[in-house]
Amino acid sequence: MQLTRLALSGFRNYAELEIEPEPGLNVFVGANAQGKSNLLEAIAMLGTGKSFRTSKDVDTIRYGADAAVIGGEARVRAGSVNLACTVAKSHAGTRKTYTLNGSGVRYSNFLGKLRVVTFVPADLHLAGGPPSLRRAFLNVALSQEEPRYYRELVRYRKALQQKNALLRTATTIDPELLAIYDRELVDAGTQIMLARHRFVEAIAEAGRAAHARFSHGAERLDAGYESNIVFERPDPHAIAAAFEARLQHVAESERARKAAVAGPHRDDLSLALDGHSLAAYGSQGQQRTAVLALKVAEYVVLRERSLEAPLLLLDDVLSELDEERAGAFLAGVGDYEQAFVTATQMPGTLPQRARTYVVRNAHVDTGVAAC
């Protein structure tokens, strides 16, 4: 999988830009606030349709512009693909639209056509941050890999919102309506939990191997799926039965709290070093190394499952690592087809024939290949 063309119009600090990235490693070097991270944000939006930096779409529109347009062409296993994501101002706020090979499509049909694995400074909080960060990590990866996962996630969130509204606002709970919402939660939630269980099993193995390389085998990293619903076997019938039983058990509590308290919206991903909680006992360096291994695992698993390497986007994270860890990370992802790195100065760990670009005030100039 390779991005062969990136075109921006009215995006962040870019009025207009068109570049043709090279296969292998592409490195964008420049001072802060010149537009390096904006480039990676744009590439990521061609894959996920969303920014990894803001939840407010209007923030991506250049000051004075009416719309931000991100376009790209890529080579994938199935051939070539042309993608575009547009954020336009409207009287109601902003409107985002997607096109695939020149035709407008729904977000669910746009998502994952160009798969990306991002590693940004905020990801370093995955180890010690709240469970919502780790759930988001799982959701982004699985939504790109499995179209069904995203559909079930949307279905689950809609039913959860409806159930919470009923619990919060109704003076008398309609048991039939509540049962309908619970049935939707069980049906969609079962698929979500099954996919998460399988994915975490895969990244646990890959992450353990990557961490062993980074730490020279000094410590063992374990990742585990901490489902809010305890089930005996990872199959749909067992998970659905456990979810139904749990909902019955917490029914009175939910009515008292006026909120749904059971389901995959309360899941977590556990991380431990030598059997001890990484969040509670891990040093900053240990947490950073574990997150490095987790990101390598995400990349490896997505590549193995799709038989196609995703794009790798590293936004100013190598500068936060010592030279040994930075080199080990790049070696860990190994045979990436295409990767994009931002840095304020030229990294000292680049492989041969990396293509460099100088970014200055939203202008991108091709540098020379690293030797």
HELIX and SHEET records of a PDB file:
HELIX    1   1 LYS A   36  THR A   48  1                                  13    
HELIX    2   2 ASP A   57  THR A   60  5                                   4    
HELIX    3   3 TYR A  107  PHE A  110  1                                   4    
HELIX    4   4 PRO A  121  HIS A  125  5                                   5    
HELIX    5   5 PRO A  131  GLU A  145  1                                  15    
HELIX    6   6 PRO A  147  THR A  169  1                                  23    
HELIX    7   7 PRO A  175  PHE A  214  1                                  40    
HELIX    8   8 PRO A  236  HIS A  249  1                                  14    
HELIX    9   9 ALA A  251  ARG A  257  1                                   7    
HELIX   10  10 PRO A  264  ARG A  266  5                                   3    
HELIX   11  11 LEU A  278  TYR A  281  1                                   4    
HELIX   12  12 GLN A  284  SER A  306  1                                  23    
HELIX   13  13 LEU A  318  GLU A  320  5                                   3    
HELIX   14  14 GLU A  323  VAL A  333  1                                  11    
SHEET    1   A 6 TYR A  14  ILE A  19  0                                        
SHEET    2   A 6 GLN A   2  PHE A  11 -1                                        
SHEET    3   A 6 ALA A  67  VAL A  76 -1                                        
SHEET    4   A 6 GLY A  79  SER A  90 -1                                        
SHEET    5   A 6 GLY A  93  LEU A 100 -1                                        
SHEET    6   A 6 SER A 103  VAL A 105 -1                                        
SHEET    1   B 6 VAL A 116  PHE A 119  0                                        
SHEET    2   B 6 LEU A 311  ASP A 315  1                                        
SHEET    3   B 6 GLN A 338  ALA A 343  1                                        
SHEET    4   B 6 GLY A  24  VAL A  29  1                                        
SHEET    5   B 6 ARG A 355  ARG A 360  1                                        
SHEET    6   B 6 HIS A 363  THR A 366 -1                                        
SHEET    1   C 3 LEU A 221  GLU A 226  0                                        
SHEET    2   C 3 ASP A 268  LEU A 273 -1                                        
SHEET    3   C 3 HIS A 276  SER A 277 -1                                        
END                                                                             
